[in-house]
Every structure is written in structure tokens, then in C-alpha cells.
Amino acid sequence: MILKKNSLLLLFILLSSLAKASSILIFMDEGQKNHLKAYGLAYWSIKQQGEVDWLLNYRGGSFLIKYAKNVEDECKIRGISYEVLADGKVTAILNEINNPDVNMEMVKLEKTPKIAVYSPKSKLPWDDAVTLVLTYAEIPYDLIYDDEVLKDKLSGYDWLHLHHEDFTGQYGRFWASFRTSTWYRDDVKYQEDAAKRNGFKKVSEMKLAVAKRIKEFCAGGGFLFAMCSGTDSFDIALAAEGVDIAESMFDGDGTDANAQAKIDYSKTLAFKDFKIDMNPEKYEFSDIDVTQGRAFNQSNDYFTLFDFSAKWDLVPTMLTQDHDKVIKGFMGQTTAFRKNLVKPNITVLGENKGGGEVRYLHGEIGKGQFTFYGGHDPEDYQHQVSDPPTDLSLHPNSAGYRLILNNVLFPAAKKKPQKT
């Protein structure tokens, strides 16, 4: 009888505890065991419950989720650190965030974005950081490429990532080093077949048409995220519309001798006044990128995230949530952007001030928004062709990869009225 009473007492205490446990806090400061998985849990919770609160600048940009046993179970399964909070503690946190003197804000994440990654179906000898981290975080996405974009399939998506693409139709400028490689020859054939199938005489013409459709997608309200050569080659292709900047080994004929004078910077998203590089032997498209001649190496290559007002500059605050403000640098075909070539209306999110390098930027076009992030892989300083993919289970707290995932969740945020 005594045992039965004790059992009932323990059950009553347990139920009382759960009744008071109104929320789960997934803290995102240095105490978090797996920052990257936490984003996937937030995405999953939005789908399950319809809402997650993103606590900007509170303990590294934490997530607050209404208590449910299945959410707590998922945290345990995925190895995510969390705290179960009673109503009183949640109220105290929200009061702290709402204090006008504190640089914090709460944003409601209400709808999971439908995600597409623009990437070739053929296998190329390198990996893409975004697909790696989406897979690791368990966030679903679809692969689309030129055929789908040209058939207006983008309309079914909210968020698009550009694989490390060359939108100028020069096959990534790999001709000088890899033109005899099987993968290079296969990619050229793949691209030429796609151009012919879609009614274009040249790959460069097809890539321009694709770039213009992507620009329209963004201007119509889509969210665009690009890394490495998917950033500058995109703007170069748009600016060079109607101008031949590809040498004969790429498209069968020569370049326009007056190409530079015909570049139209008004068509670009982020860059201005750049000089295109017409030399097919060089692994470079223009002077937007700073890779050649940098004074940095792995030991001293860092960039700093800007601090923004969470209550007034909500978008850049979301995009810079991190447990570190100084991020390890990493290289790519496009490592970083020359600061004096970034348009004045662009918001710089992260830079290496001493080197005049912009590493991370954000802008708006029409009803949509875009983010460009320099470099190839935040946890592989100098990723080479044919190097193995990064194992993110070895980097679950990557500050550089967190910036990618901020962009993935960003479209889920409930739009707030502009403060005046």
C-alpha cells in the first residue's frame, strides 16, 4: 500500500513538472553540442507545430519551442542540447528580450520554406557546402538544374541555392588545368546537350537565360543564396548580356574586342565597375574576386560579422546569428569580394576590413532578397578538385556553416511591419 502511494506521489510530481514545463529552449551559445542539427530540429518543429520562436542575440540566437514530448525526444535523438523551461522562466526571458535597451528580438518562424538547390545531375569532382549541411541538419531539398529552371519550375519553391556554377558558359575556367580529364569532357558534353535540347546555340546563351529566370524568381519574392563562383559569375553573365566574353575553346568563336565597354552594371544584383578577365588560361572571371595575390593564409585568414540592431535591422540580425563573431576564413574559386566593387545599396554582413574583402553580403531586388557568401567550404580551407567531402559530424559547431543555415530559416520568419 505504501509503495502504491509512493508511486502515485511520484507520478503526481512528474505530471506537475510537465505541466509547468511550457517550453523547450534550444540554446545556441557555446554550450550547444550540435549547432547545425539544431537548425534541422527548428525546421522540423515548424512543420510539426506550425511555429518556433527565434530569439535573436539571446544566447547565440536560440530557438524557443512549445513543449511537446516528441520535440524533446527529437532533441535527444539528434544530440541537441536543450533546457525545459517553466512558464515563469519563459516570461522572464521574453521580458528581457523586449527591453528596449537590450539588443535582442523575438521572431516567429511560421512556415517552412520549400528549398531547391540548383546543381547538375552529373557528378562533378567536388561537393557543395549547402547540400552537405542541409543533409546533415536533416532539412529536405530538391535538386533542379537548367531544364527545370527554363520550364519555370522555380515557381514551386521559396528558397534557391546556386551550386558553384559558372553562369558565363566557360565551364568554370577549368580548361587550362583539366581539359583532358574525363569529368571535364563529360561536363562539356552534358552542358552542350542541354543547350541544344533547350533551343540554344551556345552554353553561354543557355546559362544567361537561366540566370535571368533566377533573377526574375528573386525579384518576384524568392530568396536566393549563392556561394563561391555562383556569386560573381551570376552577376557577370547578367551584365554581359548580348556581349561575347567566352573564347573559342568554350563556344567555338572569338570574343567581342569591345566587351568591357559594353558591360551593363545596371543588370547586376551586387557588383559594379568590375573588369572582366578574358584570359581563358586564368582560373578567374573578373577582378570582383580577391583570391589572386591575397596576403592571408590559413593561420591569419578571418572575417568579422557586423553587429546590427535586432529591433530595427531585423533581416541582417537574423543572417548573422552565431556563437562566434570572428569566423575562420576559407578559400574558393571566388574567395571574397573586392569591397570597392560592391554596390552601395548592398548590406555588408561580414568582412575582412584589413584586406578590403567582403565575405558575406545581402541585398534586395523587387519583392525578393539575396545573399552572397564567398568561399567554397567553411571547414575546408583550400578545397581542391577531387578532395573528399567534409564530414560535418566532425564539425557540428561550425560557425561558418551556421551562416548558411541562418539563410535557410530566414524565409520562415513572420514579416513584421516596418518600424517608423
N, C-alpha and C positions, 0 to 999 in steps of 0.2 A: 504493500500500500504506500509506504514511504517512497519507494523507488518510482511508483507511478506519479506521485505528487511532484517529485523532483523533475521527472521527465516533462510533466505539464508546465512546470515553472520555467524550465529551460526553453521549451517551445514558445511560451509567452514572451520571454526575454528576446528570443530570436525574432519573433514577429514584430515586437515593439521596435527593435533595432531597425528592421527593414522598413517599417512604416516611417521612421524618421529619416531613413536614407533616401532622400529625394532625388539625388543626382550623382552622376559619376564624373569626376574631374580627371581628364587625361592631361596631366601637366606636361609641358614641353620645354622645361628648362634642363639644366644639366643632370637632373635626377631621372630623366626618362631613359629607359633601357632601349627603346626602339622607336626613335622619332619617325622613321619612314613608314613603318607599319601603322603608326597612329593615324596617319592621313587616310590610309585604307579603311581603318576602323571608323573614322568620321564619315567617309563616303558611304560605307555600308550602313551606318546608323541613320543617315539621312533617308536612305531607301527604306529602311525598316520602320522608322518612327516619323519621318517627314520633317524633322527639324533637329539641328545641332547648333549650339551657340559657340561662336569662335571668340575667345576672349583675347583681343589684340593687346599685346605688350604685357599681358598678365602671365607671369611665369613662362616666358618664351613663346607666347601665343597658344594658350591652352584651349582644349575643347571641353565644353560642359554639356553633358547628355542626361536627359531624364532617366532615372534609374529603371532598369529592367534586367532581369536575371540573364537573359540571352546576351545582352550587351556586356555584362560583367564576364560571362563565360567566354565571349569572343576576345575580350582583353587578355584573359588567361591563356587561351589557345594561341593567340598571336604573339605572346610575350611582351605585352604592352604594360607599362607602369600606370597605375591609376589610384585614385582615392575615392571612397564612397563618402558622400557628404550629406549631412542632415540639413533640413530647411534653414536653420539659423545660420549655419556656416555659409550656405549659398547666398543668403541675403546679405551677409557681411561682405562677401566678395563683390557682389553686384553694386553695393553701396560704395565700395572703394573704387570700382571702375567708373561709376557715374559721377564721382567727384570731379568738378570742372577743373580743378588744379592738378589732376593726375593725367598723365599721357597714356590713357587706356581707353578702350571702347569695346562694346559687345556687338557682334554682327551675327544675325541669324542666317544659317545656311539651310535653305529650304528645298532645293531641288537639285538632284544630281545631274550634272551636265552629261550629254551624250558625246563621247570622245572619239575622234578619228585621228589616226596617225598617217600622214602622207609618206608612204615608204614603198619602194619597189618590191614586187613579189619575188623577184630573183634574189639569190643570196649573194651579198657583197662581203668582202673580207674585212668588215668592221661592224661594230654594233652601235646602237643608238641609246644614249643615256635615258631618254624619256621612256622608251619601250622597256628598258631594263627596270626602271624604278616603278613604272605602272604595274608591271608583272610582279615585282617584289612586294609592293604595297597592296596587291590584290584588287586593283582598280581596273574594271573592264574597258576595253577599247577595240575599235575596228581598224583594220588596215585598208587604206584606199590609195589609189595612185592615179595616173593620168587619165585612164579610161573612165574611172568613176567621176573625177572632177569635171571632165568635159561632158559627161552625161548629167551634170547638175545634181549629183548625189550629195554634195555638201549641204544641201538644204535640210537634210535629215539630222544634222549634227549641230552642237552648240560650241564645241571646242576643237580646234585643229592644231596639231603639231606638225611642223615641217622637218622631216628627216634631213640629214646632212646632204642636201640636194644641191645641184648646180643648175640653176634656172637659166643660165646663159647658153646652154646646149653645148658646152665644151667638155662634157664628161668628167667634170671635176678637175680638169687640167692634169689628169694622171698620164697623159700621153707621153711625156718626156721620160718617165720612170717605169711605166707599166704597160706600154703599148703592145708588147709581145706576150703579156700574161693572158692566160685563158680567161680569167674573170673579166678582164678589161674588154677583150674581144667579144665576150658573151654579152656584156652590158651594152656595148655599142650596137650590136645586132638587136638586142631587146628594145632599145630606145628607138632605133630606126624603124623596126617593125611596128612599134606603137604609133610613131608619127604617120607612117603610111596608112595604117589602119584607121586613123582618125582624120585622114584627109590633108595632111601637111607634107610639104616637100622636104622640110628640114626639121631636125630635132629641135633646133633653136626656136623655130616658129611654134612648134607644139608647146614647148616649155613657157614661152611668152604667153600663149593663150591660157595655159594653166595658171600662171602667175596672176593674170588679170581676173580669172574666175575667183581665185583665192582672195584677191584684193576686194572684189565685189562681195564675197561672203563676209569678210570682216566689216566692210562699210555698212552692210545690211544688218549688223548686230551680232556677228560672230566674234569669238575670241580666238586669236591667233598667237601661237607660241613657236618660236624658232630658235635654233642653236647653230653654232658653227657656220658653215657656208650656206646654210638655209636662210641666213640673215642678209648678208651683203649681196650674194648672187641674186636674191629675190629683187632687191631694190635696183641693182644694176640692170637686170633684164627689163624691168618696167621703164627705167629711164632711157634704155637703148631701143625702145620700140621703133621699128622701121629702119634701124641702123645695123649694118652687118659688122659685128665685132668679133666674129669667130673665123679663125684662119682655115685654110683649105683642108687640113687634116681632120677638121671637125665637121665641116659642112660642104666640102667639095669646091668651094670658091674662095676668093680672097676677101679681105676686109675693106671697109669703106675708109679711104685715106683721110677723110674729114670727120671720122666717127666721133672724136672727142668734142668737136664743136657742135655736134648735133645732139649731145646728151641733154635730156629734158628732166631736170631735177624736180620739177613740179609734180611728176608722176610717182615719186618715191614715197615711202612711208616714213623713213627715219633719217636718211642721209642726204647730204648736199655737197656740192662743189668738189666731188671726188674726181680723181683722174683714173680712167680705166687702164689696165695693163694689157696690151695686145700681144705680148710675147708668149707664144704657145709653149715655150720651154720653161716658163716660170710657173710655179705652183701658187699662183696668186691671181686674183681678178682685178684688183684696184688698190688704191692706197687707203681705202677705208680700214683695212686690217693692219695691225701693228706687228704681226709675227716676225717679219724680217727685221733684223737689227735691234731687237729689244735688248735692254740692259739688265734683264732679270733671268734668274734660273729658279729651279725648284726650291732652293733654300730661302730666297727672298721675294718670291712671287706671291703677293697677297692683294686683295682688294677689299675696300671697306663699304659696308652698306650705310646708306644715309638714314638718319632719323627723321621721321615725319610726324606731324601732329595726328594722332589717332582719331581725334574728334573732328578734325577739319579736312585732313588729307587721307581719307579712308582707303582709297584704292592703293596708293603706294605703300601704305602701312601694312595692308594685307600681303602685298607681294614681297615685303621684306621681313616677315616674321621669321625669327631664327633664334637659336640659343647662343649663337656667335654673331658678332657684328663685323669681325675681320675674317674673311673667307680665304682659304687656300686657293691660289691661282691654278689654272690648268690650261694647257695649250690645245690648239685645234688648227684646222686649215684656216679658219678665222678665229683667232685667239681673243681679240678685243678690238674695240672701235676707236679710231683716232677722234679725240674729243672735239677738235675744231671742225670735224665733218659731220657732226650730229646736229640735226635741225634744232633751232631754238625753242620750238614748241614741245620738244620731247622731254619727258621727266627722266632724269638720270637716277637710277636706283642704287647703283654700286659702281665705284671707280677706283682705279689706282691713280691717285692725284699726282704723285711724283712723276709718273710715266706719261701723264696726259691720256690715260686709257679709260674708256668707258667699258665696263664689263657686262652691265645689266641695265636695260632701259625699257621704258614703257611709253606708249602713245595711244592716241585715239584717232579714228578715221570714221566719219559718218556716225552711225549708231554703235559701232564696234570698237574693240580695243585690241592692242597687240603688245607683245613683249618679246624682245630680242635678248639673248643670253650668249655671250661669247664663249668659245671653247668647246671641246668635244665631250669630255667625261670628267666630272668633278673629282673623281677618286683615281684617275689615271693621268698623271701629269702630262705625259707626252705619248698619247696613244698612237701606235704605228699600225699601218696596214697589216692585217693578219694576226694582230695581237689578240689573245683570248678576251672574252667579255669580262667585265668587272663582276665579281661575286659580291653582291650587296649584303649578303649575310655577314660579311666581314666589315661592313661599313654602315651599320644600322642607325648611326647617329650623325651621318654625313650632313654638315651644314650646307655644303654646296648643292647636294641633291634636294634638300628641303626647299630651296628656291624654286625648283621645278614644280614640286607638289603644291606650293602656295598658288601657283598659276592654275593648277588642276582644280582646286577647290574654289578659287576666286569667282567663277561664274555662278556658283551655287548661292552666293550672298544675296540676301534681300536688298533691293535697291532702296536707299534712304533718300528722302527729299533733300535737295541742296540747302546747306545752311547759308543764311544771309545775315 
